[in-house]
Amino acid sequence: MKGEGKFIFHVLAFMTMALWGVTFVATKTLINQGLTPAQIFTIRFVIAYLGLLAVCLIRGGRDKRAFSQSLRHELIFVVMGVTGGSLYFLTENTALRYTQACNVSFIVCMAPLLTVLLTISIKRLFKGSIADGLEDVKLRFPLLAGTVLALSGMVMVTFGDNALSLSPKGDILAFLAALCWALYSQFTGRMTDLYGTLFATRKVFFYGLVTIIPVLLLTDNSNLATVPFRNVQVWGNLLFLSTIASLFCFVLWNRILVVIGNVTATNYVYLNPVFTLIGAVIILDESMTVLSAIGSAMILGGVILAGAKRFIRTK
């Protein structure tokens, strides 16, 4: 696709990050209302999956097929469902129970940096359609310097001004969520290119829901019957997360990855914390300590330095 055609997808990537930045605030609001991470993910993805399934059945053709062309591809969709669905949102949503929405958002924005490092590793270690579909990136000094700067910032955000009393559980879970998203980004572009945006996204939603079932069964307080749906804050935020942030944004994002590349697209995650910070300050009345603010700036500076386009040699 020519540069003029790709420009609109850069604009759409910016818009998607704005919406996803607000999801941290919406999820934190639901947690404050008593919902568990597993409940939030399940309700969010059930609504999104049913909506997407209806669209696929109406469109027909390859979008309504039940399975992919091979067992290998089906297993890749399982991995995508876990890394971009159940495990990603379980770690991210659980992190929001233990730390501020701003902290989670800033740490999750390490996903672009992790995406670059994983892409380099996969292209060096593996051959085949998945590796060939990834952007060609080179390991250079700015990438290494950015890695050290971002990791140092994450440590500062994790401990903040309360190194002796603050539990780092939430911040570590946020880092695991970033790692999950980086893994998800390795496969999404190629599988979406092969099977189409709607089918690929529907498979991610399906396997995300299937793999969250054990958590629902093994966690006593994850019974969906206990969700206070009559509360306007609950159903309003759930509706936003399921229809806008999941159904609409996931379909759009998977297409964006195909058009502008997995590394370039994931770089837009840098913008996530900006929109989260604005929403958290206005809606949740959150604040940041001095050290946490410095650490957050280090994370942003590190990932921008490591992932800057001029340091990435593309095909």
C-alpha positions as CSV (number, residue, x, y, z in Angstrom):
1,M,0.0,0.0,0.0
2,K,1.3,3.5,-0.9
3,G,2.2,6.1,1.7
4,E,-0.9,8.1,1.1
5,G,-3.1,5.0,1.8
6,K,-1.1,4.1,4.9
7,F,-1.6,7.5,6.4
8,I,-5.2,6.9,7.4
9,F,-4.1,3.8,9.3
10,H,-1.6,5.8,11.3
11,V,-4.5,8.1,12.2
12,L,-6.7,5.1,13.1
13,A,-3.8,3.7,15.3
14,F,-3.7,7.1,17.1
15,M,-7.5,6.9,17.7
16,T,-7.3,3.3,18.8
17,M,-4.7,4.1,21.4
18,A,-6.8,7.0,22.7
19,L,-9.7,4.6,23.3
20,W,-7.6,1.9,24.8
21,G,-5.9,4.4,27.1
22,V,-9.4,5.1,28.6
23,T,-10.0,1.4,29.2
24,F,-7.6,1.4,32.1
25,V,-9.9,4.0,33.8
26,A,-13.0,2.1,32.9
27,T,-11.6,-1.2,34.2
28,K,-10.4,0.4,37.4
29,T,-13.9,1.9,37.9
30,L,-15.4,-1.6,37.6
31,I,-12.9,-3.1,40.0
32,N,-13.8,-0.3,42.5
33,Q,-17.5,-1.4,42.0
34,G,-16.5,-4.9,43.2
35,L,-16.1,-6.8,39.9
36,T,-13.2,-9.3,39.6
37,P,-10.6,-9.3,36.7
38,A,-12.0,-12.6,35.4
39,Q,-15.6,-11.2,35.5
40,I,-14.7,-8.1,33.6
41,F,-12.8,-10.0,30.9
42,T,-15.5,-12.6,30.4
43,I,-18.4,-10.2,30.1
44,R,-16.4,-7.9,27.9
45,F,-15.4,-10.7,25.5
46,V,-18.7,-12.6,25.4
47,I,-20.5,-9.5,24.2
48,A,-17.8,-8.7,21.7
49,Y,-17.6,-12.2,20.5
50,L,-21.4,-12.5,19.9
51,G,-21.4,-9.3,18.1
52,L,-18.5,-10.3,15.9
53,L,-20.0,-13.7,15.3
54,A,-23.2,-12.1,14.1
55,V,-21.3,-9.9,11.6
56,C,-19.3,-13.0,10.3
57,L,-22.5,-15.0,9.8
58,I,-24.2,-12.2,7.9
59,R,-21.2,-11.6,5.7
60,G,-20.7,-15.3,5.0
61,G,-17.8,-16.6,2.9
62,R,-14.6,-17.3,4.6
63,D,-15.6,-15.2,7.6
64,K,-18.1,-17.7,8.9
65,R,-15.9,-20.8,8.7
66,A,-15.4,-22.6,12.0
67,F,-11.7,-23.6,11.8
68,S,-8.5,-22.5,10.1
69,Q,-6.7,-24.4,7.3
70,S,-4.4,-26.5,9.5
71,L,-3.9,-27.7,13.1
72,R,-0.7,-25.5,13.2
73,H,-2.7,-22.4,12.4
74,E,-5.4,-23.3,14.9
75,L,-2.7,-23.7,17.6
76,I,-1.4,-20.2,16.7
77,F,-4.9,-18.8,17.2
78,V,-4.9,-20.5,20.6
79,V,-1.7,-18.7,21.5
80,M,-3.1,-15.5,20.2
81,G,-6.3,-16.0,22.3
82,V,-4.2,-16.5,25.4
83,T,-1.6,-13.7,24.9
84,G,-4.0,-11.2,23.4
85,G,-7.0,-12.3,25.4
86,S,-7.3,-14.2,28.6
87,L,-3.8,-14.0,30.1
88,Y,-3.2,-10.4,28.9
89,F,-6.4,-9.0,30.4
90,L,-6.2,-11.2,33.5
91,T,-2.7,-9.8,34.3
92,E,-3.6,-6.3,33.3
93,N,-7.0,-6.2,35.2
94,T,-5.5,-7.9,38.3
95,A,-2.6,-5.3,38.2
96,L,-5.3,-2.6,38.5
97,R,-6.4,-4.1,41.8
98,Y,-3.0,-3.4,43.4
99,T,-1.7,-0.2,41.8
100,Q,-2.9,2.9,40.1
101,A,-4.3,3.0,36.6
102,C,-1.5,5.4,35.6
103,N,1.2,2.9,36.8
104,V,-0.3,0.0,34.9
105,S,-0.6,2.1,31.7
106,F,3.0,3.4,31.8
107,I,4.4,-0.1,32.4
108,V,2.2,-1.7,29.8
109,C,3.6,0.8,27.3
110,M,6.8,-1.2,27.4
111,A,5.0,-3.5,24.9
112,P,6.6,-1.7,21.8
113,L,10.1,-2.3,23.3
114,L,9.4,-5.9,24.0
115,T,7.9,-6.3,20.6
116,V,11.1,-5.1,18.9
117,L,13.2,-7.5,21.0
118,L,11.0,-10.5,20.4
119,T,10.8,-9.7,16.6
120,I,14.6,-9.6,16.4
121,S,14.8,-12.9,18.3
122,I,12.2,-14.7,16.2
123,K,13.6,-13.6,12.9
124,R,17.1,-14.9,13.9
125,L,15.9,-18.2,15.4
126,F,13.0,-19.2,13.2
127,K,12.2,-19.5,9.5
128,G,8.8,-19.7,7.8
129,S,5.7,-17.6,7.1
130,I,5.4,-16.2,10.6
131,A,9.0,-14.9,10.8
132,D,8.9,-13.7,7.2
133,G,5.8,-11.6,7.9
134,L,7.5,-9.6,10.7
135,E,9.3,-6.3,10.2
136,D,13.1,-6.5,9.7
137,V,14.7,-4.8,12.7
138,K,18.4,-4.5,13.7
139,L,19.9,-4.5,17.1
140,R,21.7,-1.2,17.6
141,F,23.0,1.0,20.4
142,P,19.9,3.2,20.7
143,L,17.8,0.0,21.1
144,L,20.1,-1.3,23.9
145,A,20.2,2.2,25.6
146,G,16.5,2.5,25.4
147,T,16.0,-0.9,26.9
148,V,18.2,-0.1,29.9
149,L,16.4,3.3,30.4
150,A,12.9,1.8,30.2
151,L,13.7,-1.0,32.6
152,S,15.3,1.4,35.0
153,G,12.1,3.5,34.8
154,M,9.9,0.5,35.4
155,V,11.9,-0.3,38.6
156,M,11.4,3.3,39.8
157,V,7.6,3.3,39.0
158,T,7.3,-0.1,40.8
159,F,8.8,1.1,44.1
160,G,8.1,4.8,43.8
161,D,8.5,6.7,47.1
162,N,7.5,3.7,49.2
163,A,10.2,1.1,48.4
164,L,9.9,-0.4,51.9
165,S,6.1,-0.7,52.1
166,L,4.7,-0.8,48.5
167,S,4.0,-4.3,47.2
168,P,5.3,-4.5,43.6
169,K,2.7,-7.2,42.7
170,G,0.6,-4.9,40.5
171,D,3.5,-3.4,38.6
172,I,5.0,-6.9,37.9
173,L,1.6,-8.1,36.6
174,A,1.5,-5.0,34.4
175,F,4.9,-5.9,33.0
176,L,3.7,-9.5,32.3
177,A,0.7,-8.0,30.5
178,A,3.1,-6.0,28.3
179,L,5.0,-9.2,27.5
180,C,1.8,-10.9,26.5
181,W,0.9,-8.1,24.1
182,A,4.3,-8.3,22.6
183,L,3.9,-12.0,21.9
184,Y,0.4,-11.4,20.5
185,S,1.8,-8.8,18.1
186,Q,4.2,-11.4,16.6
187,F,1.4,-13.5,15.1
188,T,-1.4,-11.1,14.5
189,G,-0.3,-9.5,11.3
190,R,0.4,-12.7,9.4
191,M,-2.7,-14.6,10.6
192,T,-4.9,-11.6,9.8
193,D,-3.4,-11.4,6.3
194,L,-4.0,-15.1,5.8
195,Y,-7.6,-15.3,7.1
196,G,-9.0,-11.8,7.1
197,T,-9.6,-9.4,10.0
198,L,-13.0,-10.6,11.1
199,F,-12.1,-14.3,11.2
200,A,-8.8,-13.8,13.0
201,T,-10.3,-11.5,15.6
202,R,-13.2,-13.9,16.2
203,K,-10.8,-16.7,16.8
204,V,-8.8,-14.6,19.3
205,F,-12.0,-13.8,21.2
206,F,-13.2,-17.4,21.2
207,Y,-9.9,-18.9,22.5
208,G,-9.6,-16.1,25.0
209,L,-13.0,-17.0,26.4
210,V,-12.2,-20.8,26.4
211,T,-9.0,-20.3,28.3
212,I,-10.5,-18.0,30.9
213,I,-13.0,-20.8,32.0
214,P,-10.6,-22.5,34.4
215,V,-10.2,-19.1,36.2
216,L,-13.9,-18.7,36.6
217,L,-14.3,-22.2,37.9
218,L,-11.5,-22.1,40.3
219,T,-12.1,-18.6,41.7
220,D,-14.9,-18.3,44.2
221,N,-15.7,-14.7,43.7
222,S,-15.8,-14.8,39.9
223,N,-19.4,-16.0,39.7
224,L,-21.1,-13.9,37.0
225,A,-24.4,-13.9,38.9
226,T,-22.9,-11.6,41.5
227,V,-22.3,-8.7,39.0
228,P,-24.5,-5.7,39.8
229,F,-25.7,-5.0,36.3
230,R,-28.3,-2.5,37.5
231,N,-25.6,-0.1,38.5
232,V,-25.2,2.5,35.7
233,Q,-21.5,2.7,36.2
234,V,-21.2,-1.1,35.8
235,W,-23.2,-1.6,32.7
236,G,-22.0,1.7,31.1
237,N,-18.3,0.8,31.5
238,L,-18.9,-2.8,30.4
239,L,-20.7,-1.7,27.3
240,F,-17.8,0.6,26.4
241,L,-15.2,-2.1,27.0
242,S,-17.1,-4.7,25.0
243,T,-18.4,-2.9,22.0
244,I,-16.0,0.0,21.5
245,A,-12.7,-1.1,23.1
246,S,-13.0,-4.8,22.1
247,L,-15.3,-5.4,19.1
248,F,-14.5,-2.2,17.2
249,C,-10.9,-1.6,18.3
250,F,-9.6,-5.2,18.1
251,V,-10.9,-5.6,14.5
252,L,-9.4,-2.3,13.6
253,W,-6.1,-2.9,15.3
254,N,-5.6,-6.3,13.6
255,R,-6.0,-4.6,10.3
256,I,-3.6,-1.8,11.2
257,L,-0.9,-4.4,12.1
258,V,-1.2,-5.8,8.6
259,V,-1.0,-2.5,6.8
260,I,1.8,-0.7,8.7
261,G,3.6,-3.6,10.4
262,N,3.8,-5.1,13.8
263,V,6.6,-3.0,15.2
264,T,5.5,0.3,13.7
265,A,1.9,-0.2,14.8
266,T,2.9,-1.2,18.4
267,N,5.0,1.9,18.7
268,Y,1.6,3.8,19.1
269,V,1.3,2.1,22.5
270,Y,3.6,5.0,23.7
271,L,0.5,7.2,23.6
272,N,-1.6,5.0,25.9
273,P,-0.4,6.4,29.2
274,V,-1.1,10.0,28.1
275,F,-4.8,9.3,27.7
276,T,-4.9,7.1,30.8
277,L,-3.3,9.8,32.9
278,I,-5.8,12.4,31.7
279,G,-8.8,10.0,32.4
280,A,-7.4,8.8,35.8
281,V,-6.8,12.4,37.1
282,I,-10.3,13.5,36.0
283,I,-12.3,10.5,36.8
284,L,-10.4,8.5,39.5
285,D,-8.7,11.5,41.2
286,E,-5.3,9.7,41.0
287,S,-2.0,11.4,41.5
288,M,1.6,10.4,40.9
289,T,4.6,10.6,43.2
290,V,7.7,12.5,42.1
291,L,9.7,9.3,41.7
292,S,6.9,7.6,39.9
293,A,6.6,10.6,37.5
294,I,10.4,10.4,36.8
295,G,10.2,6.7,36.3
296,S,7.3,7.0,33.9
297,A,9.2,9.6,31.9
298,M,12.1,7.2,31.8
299,I,9.9,4.4,30.4
300,L,8.5,6.7,27.7
301,G,11.9,8.0,26.8
302,G,13.4,4.5,26.7
303,V,10.8,2.9,24.5
304,I,10.7,5.9,22.2
305,L,14.5,5.8,21.9
306,A,14.5,2.1,21.3
307,G,11.7,2.0,18.9
308,A,12.2,5.2,16.9
309,K,11.7,4.6,13.2
310,R,15.1,6.0,12.2
311,F,16.8,3.2,14.2
312,I,14.7,0.4,12.6
313,R,15.7,-0.8,9.2
314,T,12.6,-1.9,7.4
315,K,12.3,-3.9,4.2
